């Protein structure tokens, strides 16, 4: 079972240390996105990197439209690999939708995850009443339709919107490549689950300390959303970074590492 899960989720372990950091990628990505961040922690921590089923070099034959029709399927991936590796007292570092997957896991198994570090989190991407998630339903439907019609063009359109670093075109090109490498059918379902899931009700259940790293000019998870997450998680710390865009772990590695290190040392 252990080897099966390691293969299924393309689990990679680096570093030494008594405490474990689990790095979880966001939608459209894989563990590659942590390649510049994770090594900064390997001298003091055991680092676990993985791909959700359907992403990166995971075993895509294990993908099930039923299991992954909600974020709970991805949460179960996370719990499975923690149990397979016999992990305890985990610090979970999640980007974007993985922040919510980490919250689901933490709420179910608070003894497993001792701290949550969330980069650009959003519990709900849609505008609804006083809550401004950043998107109208028609915006999301248009994105999903674009993915179906021409996936490569969708990736080309989305990459600069996500990165928000026009003066550094290589970042956008690299991220477009990451998006383009996905299976279009699986990516479309993951996108729908990501953008239409409402996790606002889970925030108040969080019982572990949490760090929220919010960037400036994030078109996917605006500052108002970051403030909302902070307001609804009791023991949380909210930091607005100098970084711009939705992927500071790719665009602003040093600042991302510094904030995580400082939080871990507190």
C-alpha positions, 0 to 999 in steps of 0.5 A, a space after each residue: 500500500 505504501 509503495 502504491 501511494 508513493 507511486 500514485 502521487 509521485 512522492 519525493 522526500 528530501 532533507 533531514 529533520 524531526 519535523 516534516 514540511 509537506 508542500 502541496 501545489 495548486 491547480 494546473 501545477 505540480 511539485 515542480 513549482 517548489 523546486 526553488 523553495 523547498 531546498 531552502 528548508 532541507 537542512 532543518 526539515 524533512 520535505 515531502 513533495 507530491 503531485 495530486 492524482 491527475 497532475 504532474 507525474 502522478 499515476 493518471 490511471 488512478 484518476 476517477 471523475 467521481 473521487 475528484 469531483 470535490 476537493 475531498 478527493 484531493 484531501 484524501 490523497 493528502 491524508 493517504 500519503 501522510 499515513 503511508 509515510 507515517 507522518 506526524 506534526 506536519 507543517 502543511 504549505 499549500 498554494 492556492 486551492 491546496 490551502 483549502 485542501 490542507 484546511 479540510 485535512 487539518 479539520 478532519 485530523 487536527 493531530 496530524 497538521 500542526 501548522 498551516 501555511 497558505 499562499 494566495 488562498 481563496 475559500 470561494 472564487 465567486 462574488 456573492 452578496 457582500 463577499 467578493 471572491 473576484 469572479 462572476 459565474 459567467 467569468 468561470 463558465 467562460 474560462 471552462 468553455 475556453 479550456 474545452 475549445 482550445 486548451 493551449 490558447 487557454 493556457 496562453 491567455 491565463 499565464 500572464 493574468 496569473 503571473 502579473 510580472 510583465 517585465 519578466 516574460 520568462 516567468 509567464 512563458 515558464 508558467 504557460 508551459 506548466 499549464 500546457 503540460 496537463 491533461 486537458 480533460 482532467 485539468 478542466 474538471 480540476 478547474 471546475 472543482 477549484 473555482 466552484 467549491 465553497 469552503 467558507 464554512 471550513 475556515 471557522 473550524 480551523 484549530 491550528 495556527 495559520 499563516 496567510 501570505 497574500 500578494 499584491 495585484 493577485 487576479 485570482 485571489 484578491 487582497 479582500 479574499 485574503 483578509 476574509 480568510 484571516 478574519 475567519 481563522 482564529 489563530 492566523 497571521 496575515 502578511 501582504 507581500 511585496 510580490 505581485 501575482 498569484 505565484 510568489 513561490 515562482 516569481 519571488 522565491 527569496 521573499 516567500 522563503 523568508 516569510 515561511 522561515 520567519 513563521 516557522 522560527 516564531 
